[in-house]
Amino acid sequence: MKEYIKRMKAEKEELDNRIKKADKAIQNPPYNADEKSIELLKQQVEYMRGYSDILHQRLEYEVNK
């Protein structure tokens, strides 16, 4: 497997783990989290999911070309 594909896979795994952690924080906010910080985190997770989807598409393309 090409090195850049390995790096993309590792990046996607790390990103997906961060998304899971952020989702947990949204579902069970830390005691000092206010409404604005949770809303910003929700927006961040939305963009992170989009980025994860693009990485997935790139991986599919690179592996299958």
Beta strands, then each sheet from edge to edge (+ up, - down):
end
